[in-house]
Every structure is written in structure tokens, then in C-alpha cells.
Amino acid sequence: MGDFIFIGSIFCALISTYLLLFKKNIVHLFSDKILAILFLCYSYCTLNFILISSGWLIYFPNLYRTSAPINYLIPPLAYMYVKSVLTNKNKWNLIDSLHLVPFLLIAINYIPLYCMGINNKKEVVTLVIESFNNNYNIQDGFFSEKIQFLRPIQSVVYIILQWKLIYAFKRKQNLGYFKEHTELILSWLIKFTSAITFTILTFLIFVIGVVYTLYTNQSINDIVFYASIPVSISLFYLTSYLILNPNVFLGLPYIDYNKSNQKIEVLDKIKYEEEISAIESYLIAEKPYLKQGFSINEFSMALGLPTKLVSFLINNHFDKNFNDFVNTYRIEHVTDCIKAGDLNQFTLYALATQAGFSNKTSFVDAFKKVHNCTPSHFISNMIVQ
């Protein structure tokens, strides 16, 4: 059962990472990239645990302790993710590099191990597989393995900062027109932070158990196994939630966090309606969708609006992603051509190509979404009428 939870959590994390980084027709925000890296870190650490608990690490000794520094990336990444969502942060600043200091220090600490010969590493790995107590008793780096007990301190500090961010935002927010979407994002961030908190509390209990068992010279193998399950359950929950609730990817693009006066400025209803009108007017007047490969980045530049805001407006107002939204205009163009009798001079696929479709399959799929029937059936019904 434990192995199923571990493998399932890694699988869902990889799917979520793909959606966050590579899914087409959505704007990939800076916060999405941070969250994707966080999931990859969680997955890698979970995979390393599976290799140790199963004994397979003996076949991959070079991976031993490689997850140790990565563990120190998880708390700051979780904090940075929440901060980037709530403040619309869109890039990595130099000062943010300070969050990487613990990761770098731990990586430097284990340089002696990483430079060790393969046979010596196998000997160390064998001892750890036989008894996880040796994970703390054998010194692999410059410092004693007791340095690992710095992790719970780091985790507690960051989770407190995370909750403070959420509380401060909730106290300041006044987002009447966008209340529903904002509550969706806040609900996700609270679930996200609660899951991280759950893993930290479990980790603290685990640390207490490890200290006690090491002091009494008992085996900690079972403690390590059961302490790892909540982490995998939390990862499974968070990643599956994202898969089932893709609107979370939109973030809060209509909020501008003004640091100079600590005020949250929001796109109001009048401005919202003006932006929607601008989107529709530009599409009708310029017909940019007739160009194959027309992207949301081109569209945003033409409108003079941030890409993530255009994506939000289309999703929120028209209840469609950018690709489906643009395709409705392309299909309308094709149907107008059909009604005008252009099929007497051009093939159906030629009309689709002129409308901006790159292939027949995407054209037929888009046509079905708009008219609930195939293009040929639509034409047949026109002839009958």
C-alpha cells in the first residue's frame, strides 16, 4: 500500500508539472514554474526514499544523499509560490537567491561523499539499507549528520511566513467583482499551505521519534517509512487537485500589488468591460485569427495588455481557453464563406486553411465544438433547407 502511495504521488506530480510548464493554450506564469520545480523536488526526494527502502539504491549508489540538499529547497519554494501568486510576482530577483543558501551549504557539505569512489559509496549505501540509523551515525560530509536537524527549523520558519502572507492578503482584499475567482485561488492556497503544514507537523513528530530511538539505540526503519507516507499523501492530494481544478492556473492577474503604499489595486468592473470590448472589437475589425499559429502573446501585444490578464479575461468572461475562443471566430468565418457559396470555388479544407486552421483534424474538432456536428453534416442540412 505504501509503495502505491509513493508511486502514485510521483505520477500525479509529473502530470501536474507537465501542465504547469508545457500545456498548450494556457499562459504559464512565474508562479507555475516555481510550483513545477517544487513538485519535481518532492518527486525526486520521494523517489530516493523508494530506492533506499526497496534496497534498489545499491544499483544507483551515485544518487545517495543527492536529495539531501534538495530537501532544503522545498520550504522556500512553497513560500515563494504563495508569494508570487498573491503579489503577481513575474520574475526571479537577485535577493530571492538568499533562499538558496541552505541548499548550497548542504550541497557543499556533501562534496566529500559526491567525490567518493563508486565502491566506497556502495559500502556506505549497503550500511544505510541494512539500518537507516546509519543515515545519522555515519558522517558523509564535512559536518556531523546532526546537521540534518536544521531542516525542521527551516520548515517551521517558512510555513509561518507562508500563513502570514495568506492572512495579510485576506485582511486587505476588497475584490467584489472578482470575489468568486479570488476565493477559488485563496481556497487553493489555503489547501496548499495546509498540506505543507501537515507534512511539517509529521516531520517534527518524526524528528522527535528519531532522537528518541537514536538515544535508546533502537531501529528507526519503521519510523522513517511511516513518516514518509504523509508527505506522499500530501503530494498526491495537491497534484490531483490541480489536475481537477485547472482554473487555479489563472492566478490573480487582475491584481496589482503596490508596494509603495501597501495597497492592493484591482481591475474594476468598468475597466473589465472596457477590456472585453477591446478584445471583441479587435477580433472583429482586424481578423488576426486568420493567421495560422496566431498566439495569445501576439494578441496581448496588439491589445497592449499583459498576456496573463488577456488569458484570464477570455477564461473568465467567455468560459473558454484561448485556442477554443479564437477557433469560434475561425469557424464563424468558414460558415459565412459556406453560406456565401464559396464552396463553388474552393474546397472545404481550403476555406479552413484560409480561416487559420493548420490541419483538417483541428478544423473538424473545432467545428464540432461550435455546431455539435461535422462540417459535412452542417452543409447537408443547409442544402436540405
C-alpha positions as CSV (number, residue, x, y, z in Angstrom):
1,M,0.0,0.0,0.0
2,G,2.8,2.4,0.9
3,D,4.6,1.8,-2.4
4,F,1.4,2.5,-4.3
5,I,1.0,5.9,-2.5
6,F,4.6,6.8,-3.2
7,I,4.5,5.9,-6.9
8,G,1.0,7.4,-7.3
9,S,2.2,10.7,-5.8
10,I,5.2,10.8,-8.2
11,F,3.0,10.1,-11.2
12,C,0.5,12.8,-10.4
13,A,3.4,15.2,-9.7
14,L,4.8,14.6,-13.1
15,I,1.4,15.2,-14.8
16,S,0.9,18.4,-12.9
17,T,4.5,19.5,-13.8
18,Y,3.7,18.9,-17.5
19,L,0.5,21.0,-17.2
20,L,2.4,23.8,-15.4
21,L,5.2,24.0,-17.8
22,F,4.2,22.7,-21.2
23,K,0.4,22.6,-21.6
24,K,-0.7,24.5,-24.7
25,N,-3.3,27.2,-24.8
26,I,-2.6,28.5,-21.3
27,V,-0.3,31.2,-20.0
28,H,2.5,29.7,-17.9
29,L,3.0,32.1,-15.1
30,F,6.2,32.6,-13.0
31,S,4.3,31.1,-10.1
32,D,3.5,28.0,-12.2
33,K,7.2,27.5,-12.8
34,I,8.0,27.7,-9.1
35,L,5.3,25.2,-8.3
36,A,6.5,22.8,-11.0
37,I,10.0,22.9,-9.6
38,L,8.6,22.3,-6.1
39,F,6.7,19.2,-7.4
40,L,9.9,17.9,-9.1
41,C,11.8,18.3,-5.8
42,Y,9.1,16.5,-3.9
43,S,9.1,13.7,-6.5
44,Y,12.9,13.3,-6.5
45,C,13.1,13.1,-2.7
46,T,10.2,10.5,-2.7
47,L,12.0,8.5,-5.4
48,N,15.2,8.5,-3.4
49,F,13.3,7.2,-0.4
50,I,11.8,4.4,-2.5
51,L,15.2,3.4,-3.7
52,I,16.5,3.2,-0.1
53,S,13.5,1.4,1.4
54,S,13.4,-1.1,-1.5
55,G,17.2,-1.7,-1.4
56,W,17.5,-0.7,-5.1
57,L,19.8,2.2,-4.2
58,I,22.6,-0.3,-4.2
59,Y,22.3,-0.3,-8.0
60,F,22.4,3.6,-8.1
61,P,24.9,4.5,-5.4
62,N,25.7,7.8,-7.0
63,L,22.2,9.0,-6.1
64,Y,22.8,8.6,-2.4
65,R,22.4,11.9,-0.5
66,T,21.6,13.8,-3.7
67,S,18.2,14.5,-2.3
68,A,19.6,15.9,1.0
69,P,20.2,19.4,-0.4
70,I,17.0,19.4,-2.4
71,N,15.0,18.9,0.8
72,Y,16.2,22.4,1.7
73,L,14.6,23.8,-1.5
74,I,11.1,22.7,-0.6
75,P,10.2,25.2,2.2
76,P,11.4,28.3,0.4
77,L,9.9,27.2,-2.9
78,A,6.5,26.7,-1.2
79,Y,6.8,30.1,0.3
80,M,7.9,31.7,-3.0
81,Y,5.0,30.1,-4.8
82,V,2.4,31.6,-2.4
83,K,4.1,35.0,-2.5
84,S,4.3,35.0,-6.3
85,V,0.6,34.2,-6.7
86,L,-0.6,36.8,-4.2
87,T,1.7,39.6,-5.4
88,N,1.6,38.8,-9.1
89,K,5.4,38.4,-9.0
90,N,6.6,37.6,-12.5
91,K,10.4,37.1,-12.3
92,W,13.2,35.9,-10.0
93,N,15.0,38.8,-8.3
94,L,18.6,38.7,-7.1
95,I,17.5,39.0,-3.5
96,D,15.5,35.8,-3.9
97,S,18.8,33.9,-4.3
98,L,19.2,34.2,-0.5
99,H,16.6,31.4,-0.2
100,L,19.0,29.1,-1.9
101,V,21.7,29.5,0.7
102,P,20.7,26.4,2.9
103,F,20.6,24.3,-0.3
104,L,24.1,25.4,-1.4
105,L,25.6,24.9,2.1
106,I,24.2,21.4,2.4
107,A,25.4,20.6,-1.2
108,I,28.9,21.8,-0.3
109,N,28.8,19.8,2.9
110,Y,28.4,16.6,1.0
111,I,31.1,17.2,-1.6
112,P,33.4,14.5,0.1
113,L,30.6,11.9,-0.4
114,Y,29.8,13.1,-4.0
115,C,33.5,12.8,-4.9
116,M,33.9,9.3,-3.3
117,G,34.7,6.3,-5.4
118,I,31.8,4.1,-6.5
119,N,32.9,1.1,-4.4
120,N,33.2,3.1,-1.3
121,K,29.7,4.6,-2.0
122,K,28.3,1.1,-2.3
123,E,29.7,0.2,1.1
124,V,28.0,3.2,2.7
125,V,24.7,2.6,0.9
126,T,24.7,-1.1,2.0
127,L,25.0,0.0,5.6
128,V,22.2,2.5,5.3
129,I,19.9,-0.1,3.6
130,E,20.6,-2.5,6.4
131,S,19.7,0.1,9.0
132,F,18.5,3.6,8.5
133,N,20.2,4.5,11.8
134,N,23.4,4.6,9.9
135,N,22.0,7.6,7.9
136,Y,22.6,9.6,11.1
137,N,25.6,7.7,12.6
138,I,27.9,7.7,9.5
139,Q,29.4,11.1,8.7
140,D,29.3,11.6,5.0
141,G,30.1,15.3,4.8
142,F,32.3,17.9,6.4
143,F,30.0,18.1,9.4
144,S,28.2,15.6,11.6
145,E,24.9,14.2,10.3
146,K,23.2,16.0,13.2
147,I,23.1,18.9,10.7
148,Q,20.0,17.3,9.3
149,F,18.1,18.5,12.3
150,L,18.3,22.1,10.9
151,R,15.6,21.1,8.4
152,P,12.7,21.2,10.8
153,I,13.7,24.7,12.0
154,Q,13.8,25.9,8.4
155,S,10.5,24.3,7.6
156,V,8.7,25.9,10.6
157,V,10.1,29.4,9.8
158,Y,8.9,29.2,6.2
159,I,5.5,27.8,7.0
160,I,4.8,30.6,9.4
161,L,5.8,33.2,6.8
162,Q,3.5,31.4,4.3
163,W,0.5,31.6,6.6
164,K,1.3,35.3,7.3
165,L,1.2,36.1,3.6
166,I,-2.3,34.5,3.2
167,Y,-3.6,36.2,6.3
168,A,-2.3,39.6,5.2
169,F,-3.9,39.2,1.8
170,K,-7.3,38.2,3.2
171,R,-7.3,41.1,5.5
172,K,-6.6,43.6,2.8
173,Q,-8.6,42.2,-0.1
174,N,-11.7,44.0,-1.3
175,L,-12.4,42.3,-4.6
176,G,-16.1,42.4,-5.0
177,Y,-16.4,41.9,-8.8
178,F,-13.8,39.1,-8.8
179,K,-14.7,37.7,-5.5
180,E,-15.6,34.2,-6.8
181,H,-12.3,33.7,-8.6
182,T,-10.2,35.2,-5.9
183,E,-11.9,32.9,-3.3
184,L,-11.1,29.9,-5.6
185,I,-7.4,30.9,-5.6
186,L,-7.3,31.6,-1.9
187,S,-9.0,28.3,-1.2
188,W,-6.3,26.5,-3.2
189,L,-3.5,28.4,-1.5
190,I,-5.0,27.5,1.9
191,K,-5.3,23.9,0.9
192,F,-1.7,24.0,-0.4
193,T,-0.3,25.6,2.8
194,S,-2.4,23.2,5.0
195,A,-0.9,20.2,3.2
196,I,2.6,21.6,3.6
197,T,1.8,22.3,7.3
198,F,0.6,18.7,7.7
199,T,3.9,17.3,6.3
200,I,5.9,19.6,8.6
201,L,4.0,18.5,11.7
202,T,4.5,14.9,10.7
203,F,8.2,15.7,10.1
204,L,8.5,17.2,13.6
205,I,7.0,14.1,15.2
206,F,9.4,12.1,13.1
207,V,12.4,14.1,14.4
208,I,11.3,13.6,18.0
209,G,11.0,9.8,17.2
210,V,14.4,9.7,15.6
211,V,16.1,11.5,18.5
212,Y,14.5,9.1,21.0
213,T,15.3,5.9,19.1
214,L,18.9,7.0,18.4
215,Y,19.3,7.8,22.1
216,T,17.9,4.4,23.1
217,N,19.8,2.5,20.3
218,Q,16.5,1.3,18.6
219,S,15.9,0.8,14.9
220,I,14.3,3.8,13.2
221,N,13.4,2.0,9.9
222,D,9.7,1.8,10.6
223,I,9.6,5.4,11.8
224,V,11.1,6.6,8.6
225,F,8.7,4.6,6.5
226,Y,5.5,5.8,8.3
227,A,6.8,9.4,8.4
228,S,7.2,9.4,4.6
229,I,3.7,8.3,3.8
230,P,2.0,11.7,4.9
231,V,4.4,13.5,2.5
232,S,3.4,11.4,-0.4
233,I,-0.3,11.7,0.5
234,S,0.0,15.5,0.6
235,L,1.8,15.5,-2.8
236,F,-0.8,13.2,-4.3
237,Y,-3.6,15.4,-2.9
238,L,-2.1,18.7,-4.2
239,T,-1.2,17.4,-7.7
240,S,-4.5,15.7,-8.2
241,Y,-6.4,18.8,-7.1
242,L,-4.6,20.9,-9.7
243,I,-5.4,18.4,-12.4
244,L,-9.1,18.5,-11.5
245,N,-9.2,22.3,-11.0
246,P,-7.3,23.9,-13.9
247,N,-8.7,27.4,-13.2
248,V,-6.2,27.6,-10.4
249,F,-3.5,28.1,-13.1
250,L,-5.0,31.5,-13.9
251,G,-3.8,33.1,-10.7
252,L,-4.8,36.6,-9.8
253,P,-3.8,38.6,-13.0
254,Y,-6.3,41.5,-12.3
255,I,-4.5,42.4,-9.0
256,D,-1.6,44.9,-8.9
257,Y,0.2,44.9,-5.6
258,N,1.5,48.4,-5.0
259,K,4.5,48.1,-2.6
260,S,5.0,51.8,-2.2
261,N,1.8,52.2,-0.2
262,Q,1.0,48.6,0.6
263,K,-2.3,48.8,-1.3
264,I,-3.9,46.2,-3.5
265,E,-5.3,47.7,-6.7
266,V,-7.9,45.7,-8.6
267,L,-9.3,45.9,-12.1
268,D,-12.8,47.3,-11.5
269,K,-16.0,46.4,-13.3
270,I,-15.9,49.3,-15.8
271,K,-12.3,48.6,-16.7
272,Y,-13.1,44.9,-17.1
273,E,-15.9,45.7,-19.5
274,E,-13.7,48.0,-21.5
275,E,-11.0,45.3,-21.8
276,I,-13.6,42.7,-23.0
277,S,-14.9,45.2,-25.5
278,A,-11.4,45.9,-26.8
279,I,-10.8,42.1,-27.3
280,E,-14.0,41.7,-29.3
281,S,-13.6,44.9,-31.3
282,Y,-10.0,44.0,-32.3
283,L,-11.0,40.5,-33.4
284,I,-13.9,41.7,-35.5
285,A,-12.0,44.6,-37.1
286,E,-8.6,43.1,-37.7
287,K,-9.4,39.4,-38.0
288,P,-6.0,38.3,-36.7
289,Y,-7.2,34.8,-36.2
290,L,-7.0,34.2,-40.0
291,K,-3.2,33.9,-39.5
292,Q,-2.1,30.3,-38.8
293,G,-0.4,30.0,-35.4
294,F,-1.9,33.2,-34.1
295,S,-0.8,33.2,-30.4
296,I,-2.0,34.8,-27.2
297,N,1.3,36.6,-27.0
298,E,0.7,38.3,-30.4
299,F,-2.9,39.1,-29.3
300,S,-1.7,40.6,-26.0
301,M,0.9,42.8,-27.7
302,A,-1.7,44.1,-30.2
303,L,-4.1,45.0,-27.3
304,G,-1.3,46.4,-25.1
305,L,-2.4,44.2,-22.2
306,P,-0.4,41.6,-20.1
307,T,-0.7,38.1,-21.5
308,K,-1.9,36.6,-18.2
309,L,-4.6,39.3,-18.0
310,V,-5.9,38.5,-21.5
311,S,-5.9,34.8,-20.7
312,F,-7.9,35.5,-17.5
313,L,-10.4,37.7,-19.3
314,I,-11.0,35.1,-22.0
315,N,-11.4,32.3,-19.5
316,N,-13.5,34.2,-17.0
317,H,-15.8,36.1,-19.4
318,F,-16.1,33.6,-22.3
319,D,-15.5,30.4,-20.3
320,K,-13.1,29.2,-22.9
321,N,-9.3,28.8,-23.3
322,F,-7.6,31.0,-25.9
323,N,-7.4,28.3,-28.6
324,D,-11.2,27.5,-28.4
325,F,-12.0,31.2,-28.2
326,V,-10.1,32.0,-31.4
327,N,-11.4,28.9,-33.1
328,T,-15.0,30.1,-32.7
329,Y,-14.2,33.1,-34.8
330,R,-12.5,30.9,-37.4
331,I,-15.5,28.6,-37.6
332,E,-17.8,31.6,-38.0
333,H,-15.6,32.8,-40.8
334,V,-15.8,29.4,-42.5
335,T,-19.6,29.1,-42.1
336,D,-20.0,32.6,-43.5
337,C,-18.0,31.6,-46.6
338,I,-20.1,28.4,-47.0
339,K,-23.3,30.4,-46.8
340,A,-21.9,32.9,-49.4
341,G,-21.4,30.0,-51.8
342,D,-17.6,29.9,-51.7
343,L,-17.6,26.1,-51.9
344,N,-18.3,26.5,-55.6
345,Q,-14.7,27.8,-56.0
346,F,-12.8,26.3,-53.0
347,T,-12.7,23.0,-51.2
348,L,-13.8,22.9,-47.6
349,Y,-10.3,22.4,-46.4
350,A,-9.1,25.4,-48.4
351,L,-11.6,27.5,-46.6
352,A,-10.5,26.1,-43.3
353,T,-6.8,26.9,-44.2
354,Q,-7.8,30.5,-45.1
355,A,-9.5,30.8,-41.8
356,G,-6.3,30.0,-39.9
357,F,-6.6,26.2,-39.2
358,S,-3.3,24.4,-39.7
359,N,-4.8,20.9,-40.4
360,K,-8.1,19.1,-41.1
361,T,-8.3,17.4,-37.7
362,S,-8.2,20.6,-35.7
363,F,-10.7,22.2,-38.0
364,V,-13.2,19.3,-37.7
365,D,-12.8,19.2,-33.9
366,A,-13.3,22.9,-33.6
367,F,-16.4,22.8,-35.9
368,K,-17.9,20.0,-33.7
369,K,-17.4,22.1,-30.6
370,V,-19.2,25.1,-32.1
371,H,-22.0,23.4,-34.1
372,N,-22.2,20.0,-32.5
373,C,-21.9,18.3,-35.9
374,T,-19.4,17.7,-38.6
375,P,-18.8,20.2,-41.4
376,S,-20.3,17.8,-44.0
377,H,-23.4,17.3,-41.9
378,F,-23.8,21.1,-41.5
379,I,-23.5,21.5,-45.3
380,S,-26.1,18.7,-45.9
381,N,-28.5,20.4,-43.6
382,M,-28.0,23.7,-45.4
383,I,-28.8,22.0,-48.8
384,V,-32.0,20.4,-47.4
385,Q,-33.2,23.7,-46.0
